[in-house]
């Protein structure tokens, strides 16, 4: 009988839990929505720049978009948020 060797390079380890950015993105969206910081945290650079420009041009009134997004982020379940915004890369609402 041939004995099987345990090779470290060929061993699968359980994957770490994916980082869920729901709470930080939600709070940043509510507090600093007009700056688009929550978009940058989620990796949406283009959307973040658009949000920043809208916030500056409207003197912060465009921040209502971020406020609404923050509420949406925080009301979704962790898994739904992760699948929608981090895996599915849905940029708006």
Buried (B, 14 or more C-beta within 10 A) or exposed (E): EEEEEEEEEEEEEEEEEEEBBBEBBBBBBBBBBBBBBBBBBBEBEEBBEBBBEBBEEEEEEBBBBBBBBBEBBBEBEEEEBBEBBBEEEEBEE
